[in-house]
Amino acid sequence: MAELLIKEGESANIYQSVATITYSNSYSITEHGIFSAQTDGILLDRSKFNAINVDPNDSIRFTYKLTVNSGG
């Protein structure tokens, strides 16, 4: 199960997404990605990290912030 919140960050030029993912099985989580759509989306950013081991009913909250220059 996943819960996703997309909002403006501290200012208008910050895109922020916050996702809380609850796992139903045991996994070793080693990466996080941001896609342009829920299905068939384009990978916008990928983060790899040391393994976070989860068991059933554990959850992880991922926060991603993208800052862009205003006036582009």
C-alpha positions, 0 to 999 in steps of 0.5 A: 500500500502506498500513500503519496502527497505531492505539494509545493515545497518551501517556495514555488520553485520547489516540487516535493513528493512524500510517499509512505509505502507499507509492505505486506512481505519482507524485502530489502529496499535498496532504491527509490524512484520518481516517475512522471506517471503512475503507469508507463511513466518516465523515470525522473530520478533514481536514488540508490542506498544501503539496504533497508530491511522491512518486514510485513506491516513495516513502512518507509516514508520517502521525501523527494524535493526538486528545486528549479530556477525561477524564470527558466 
